[in-house]
Amino acid sequence: MNQCRKGIDMELKQLEYFIAVADELSFTKAAQKLFITQPPLSRQIQQLEEEIDAKLFYRKSRSIELTEAGLFFYKHAKNILQISEEAKLMTRRIGSQKKEFKLGFVGSTLFGYLPQIICGIRLAHPEFKILIEEMGTPTQIDALKSGVIEVGFGRMPIEDPTITNIVLRREPLVVATPLNHPFSQRDTPIKLSELIEETIILSRVKDRSPSYSTLIIEAFKQRRLPLPTMREEGDLQFALGLVAAGEGISIVPTSYQKIKFNVIYHPLEDPTLAAAIIMNFRKDDHSLLIESLLKIIYGLYENDGIYYEKSTPFRNSFDS
């Protein structure tokens, strides 16, 4: 082999073969998994070792193990294949004749400006089919990276180097109580410390990942307050239904005050208690629709006199 070319002739197929062998720690099982015979698989691995000039496997009589170099290469090979697959999906999507622009959102953002935003982008870009789907933050990460959605709206930041987070605004929180609650005649703001004996009904977290409920719990912890009884039931709209039935109270973004049936809303004394509305999109997405979407959002806020944070990096809303 030409030594000047050593290490640059590696193919994606070789990486797939290597990962299969590394996963199975068996050439026989890997060959079965790849639907090929063992000899060509062994040749490809041998060729790969020659090209990168490193031994990837310890070969024993009845088993194989990854070398230290093999372990290092395994991690990076998986990343390369993942990036390659994401690039193929995105290229296929960009080159598709279908003009679709899909938005993902968490349920707690629906009562804010999301309906107006969706209408605005549809009016501004009638040439695109605007699709929406409710999904949690972890699902949004995968959906953004794979190109399933172009933009995600949520309450929690997506911590991924390939994703851009923009805090659109911080929505103040209010306490929701039933009509017969002792707070019902209250005309002054409520302290968070006054809620520690209450049952607080929040939305259920499906996969135990960070969520709006996490923000509420952290608000108590950061202030060194005992945690109240927390009850997770469905989404926030359902939680407010239970509040109306006298099952407890809730803490919700101000946009939920549109739901008024047998529920009274009270401001919180601490002005820092707010839930961020975050727009997430791929860092390498320079689509005009992203820019158009931001203009529509900021325009809606300005028309209604809503304070917003233009292109602000995320920080914890509950830090005191």
GIUR-V612720 format. One record per residue. RES is the residue in three letters. D_CENTER is the distance of its C-alpha to the mean C-alpha in Angstrom with 1 decimal. Layout:
((RES	D_CENTER) (RES	D_CENTER))
//
This chain:
((MET	46.3) (ASN	46.3) (GLN	45.1) (CYS	43.9) (ARG	41.4) (LYS	40.3) (GLY	36.5) (ILE	35.6) (ASP	36.4) (MET	33.5) (GLU	32.0) (LEU	28.7) (LYS	30.8) (GLN	32.1) (LEU	28.7) (GLU	27.9) (TYR	31.3) (PHE	30.8) (ILE	27.4) (ALA	29.1) (VAL	32.1) (ALA	30.0) (ASP	28.0) (GLU	31.2) (LEU	33.6) (SER	36.1) (PHE	37.4) (THR	38.7) (LYS	35.5) (ALA	33.5) (ALA	36.1) (GLN	35.9) (LYS	32.1) (LEU	32.5) (PHE	35.5) (ILE	37.8) (THR	40.8) (GLN	40.8) (PRO	43.2) (PRO	41.1) (LEU	38.0) (SER	40.1) (ARG	41.4) (GLN	37.9) (ILE	36.8) (GLN	40.2) (GLN	39.8) (LEU	36.3) (GLU	37.8) (GLU	40.6) (GLU	38.4) (ILE	36.3) (ASP	39.4) (ALA	38.0) (LYS	38.5) (LEU	35.3) (PHE	36.8) (TYR	39.6) (ARG	41.6) (LYS	43.6) (SER	46.1) (ARG	43.8) (SER	40.3) (ILE	38.2) (GLU	35.8) (LEU	33.5) (THR	35.2) (GLU	33.5) (ALA	33.1) (GLY	31.8) (LEU	29.0) (PHE	28.0) (PHE	28.2) (TYR	26.3) (LYS	23.1) (HIS	23.5) (ALA	24.6) (LYS	21.5) (ASN	19.4) (ILE	21.9) (LEU	21.7) (GLN	17.9) (ILE	18.2) (SER	21.2) (GLU	19.5) (GLU	16.6) (ALA	19.4) (LYS	21.5) (LEU	18.8) (MET	18.2) (THR	22.0) (ARG	22.8) (ARG	20.5) (ILE	22.0) (GLY	25.4) (SER	25.1) (GLN	27.6) (LYS	25.2) (LYS	23.8) (GLU	20.5) (PHE	17.6) (LYS	14.7) (LEU	12.3) (GLY	9.4) (PHE	9.4) (VAL	9.3) (GLY	13.0) (SER	13.9) (THR	13.7) (LEU	16.2) (PHE	19.2) (GLY	18.8) (TYR	19.5) (LEU	17.1) (PRO	20.1) (GLN	22.2) (ILE	19.6) (ILE	19.5) (CYS	23.3) (GLY	23.6) (ILE	21.8) (ARG	23.8) (LEU	27.0) (ALA	26.4) (HIS	25.6) (PRO	27.5) (GLU	27.6) (PHE	24.0) (LYS	22.8) (ILE	19.8) (LEU	17.7) (ILE	15.1) (GLU	13.1) (GLU	11.6) (MET	8.4) (GLY	6.3) (THR	2.8) (PRO	4.0) (THR	5.6) (GLN	4.0) (ILE	4.1) (ASP	7.4) (ALA	8.3) (LEU	8.3) (LYS	10.1) (SER	12.4) (GLY	13.3) (VAL	12.7) (ILE	11.3) (GLU	12.3) (VAL	10.4) (GLY	7.5) (PHE	8.7) (GLY	7.5) (ARG	9.3) (MET	7.5) (PRO	7.2) (ILE	5.0) (GLU	8.1) (ASP	9.1) (PRO	12.5) (THR	11.9) (ILE	9.3) (THR	11.1) (ASN	10.1) (ILE	12.9) (VAL	13.9) (LEU	15.8) (ARG	17.6) (ARG	18.0) (GLU	19.1) (PRO	21.9) (LEU	21.9) (VAL	24.9) (VAL	26.5) (ALA	27.2) (THR	30.4) (PRO	32.8) (LEU	36.1) (ASN	38.2) (HIS	36.2) (PRO	38.2) (PHE	35.8) (SER	36.7) (GLN	39.6) (ARG	37.9) (ASP	38.0) (THR	36.5) (PRO	32.9) (ILE	31.7) (LYS	30.9) (LEU	28.1) (SER	30.8) (GLU	32.6) (LEU	29.8) (ILE	30.1) (GLU	32.6) (GLU	30.6) (THR	28.4) (ILE	25.0) (ILE	23.3) (LEU	19.5) (SER	16.9) (ARG	16.5) (VAL	13.5) (LYS	13.5) (ASP	12.2) (ARG	13.0) (SER	9.6) (PRO	9.3) (SER	9.7) (TYR	12.3) (SER	14.9) (THR	14.1) (LEU	15.0) (ILE	18.2) (ILE	19.2) (GLU	18.7) (ALA	20.9) (PHE	23.7) (LYS	23.4) (GLN	23.4) (ARG	26.6) (ARG	28.1) (LEU	28.6) (PRO	29.0) (LEU	26.2) (PRO	27.4) (THR	27.2) (MET	23.7) (ARG	23.5) (GLU	20.4) (GLU	21.2) (GLY	19.2) (ASP	17.4) (LEU	18.7) (GLN	21.2) (PHE	22.6) (ALA	22.7) (LEU	24.9) (GLY	27.1) (LEU	27.8) (VAL	28.5) (ALA	31.0) (ALA	32.6) (GLY	33.2) (GLU	30.8) (GLY	29.4) (ILE	27.7) (SER	24.1) (ILE	22.3) (VAL	20.4) (PRO	19.5) (THR	22.7) (SER	21.7) (TYR	22.3) (GLN	25.9) (LYS	26.5) (ILE	26.8) (LYS	30.3) (PHE	31.9) (ASN	33.6) (VAL	31.0) (ILE	31.8) (TYR	29.4) (HIS	30.3) (PRO	29.0) (LEU	28.0) (GLU	30.3) (ASP	27.7) (PRO	26.4) (THR	23.6) (LEU	21.9) (ALA	19.3) (ALA	15.7) (ALA	13.9) (ILE	12.6) (ILE	10.2) (MET	10.2) (ASN	8.0) (PHE	10.0) (ARG	11.5) (LYS	14.0) (ASP	16.8) (ASP	16.5) (HIS	19.6) (SER	19.9) (LEU	22.2) (LEU	20.1) (ILE	17.4) (GLU	20.4) (SER	21.8) (LEU	18.8) (LEU	18.8) (LYS	22.6) (ILE	22.4) (ILE	20.0) (TYR	22.2) (GLY	25.3) (LEU	24.4) (TYR	23.9) (GLU	27.2) (ASN	29.1) (ASP	28.3) (GLY	28.8) (ILE	25.3) (TYR	24.6) (TYR	21.5) (GLU	20.3) (LYS	20.5) (SER	18.1) (THR	17.8) (PRO	15.6) (PHE	13.7) (ARG	15.8) (ASN	15.9) (SER	17.2) (PHE	19.4) (ASP	21.2) (SER	24.9))
//
